[in-house]
Amino acid sequence: MPVLRDIDIGVLRAFIAVAETGRMATAAKIVNLTQGAVSQQIKRLEQLFGEQLFERRADAARLTRAGERLMGAAYRMVALNDEVVNLMRRSDFNGEVRLGVPHDIVGMLLPPILRLFRQAYPNVLVTLVSDTTSTLRTALRDGSIDLALMTESERGSRDQWLLTDRLVWVGANGGEAWLRRPLSVALGQESCGFRASAVAALDKAGIEWRPICQVGSLEPVFATLEADMAVAPFLSRTVPERLSALDNAALPALSSFHINIRLPNTGANVIAKELAEHVREGFRRRYS
């Protein structure tokens, strides 16, 4: 009968971090280890199972079929471990918290952070409200939401600031929309903060342009860009793989924006404060 061996939860955390980010260096920041230590943990896991879990390349690590088989179980084991720890150490929060998030951030930066919050507080319902920063600011002021992430030109205070990122022009992979004149630009609503920055940069560079796809939802914008009909400004960390950042001199450089998290000036509830702290820590570990 084969001897059964225990699996170190810390090793599974390293495995998940590498799988999610595709990079040993980024995963090392998430789990607070050196890159060498993460590499050794992955080797330990591969030796335990007698399987190669990643295809290692110069700039990335991709899951093998064996690694893909492990992912689901790894998530469950880490979640169960965290559930037990939180059951014994933390307050059993119950209720709902309404989190406002701009359209471009909600799908690209938040899922892994919210997953960990759900595991820590399974009795808390997180309701996401996605809109422009200006609309979320109003909703926070009138109490329609409990806290919000905002993309702003001004960096927030130490407790508010999460990340600074630059705007980049984005278009279809191998596309030519950026070469055409007038330049077609997919812009958001009038209240979109990126819109003013893009328009100012184009006008200053003397580039003839025209706006198309002026909507708040991102899906029509994605469709327009993938069809090579236009370009659009995005934060560099939120460019989806099916599109490309246009790093060339033909289009003007864009300004940087800050992602800040904001709570009401008064009356923030305890669950909202806990979620805010969770988001701060998640951004610090994953994206700093």
PyMOL commands that set and color helices and strands:
alter all, ss='L'
color gray80, all
select helices_A, chain A and resi 9-21+24-30+35-49+65-89+103-106+111-120+133-142+177-179+193-205+218-226+236-238+270-287
alter helices_A, ss='H'
color red, helices_A
select strands_A, chain A and resi 54-56+61-63+95-101+124-130+147-152+161-172+183-186+209-212+232-235+243-245+256-262
alter strands_A, ss='S'
color yellow, strands_A
deselect
rebuild
show_as cartoon
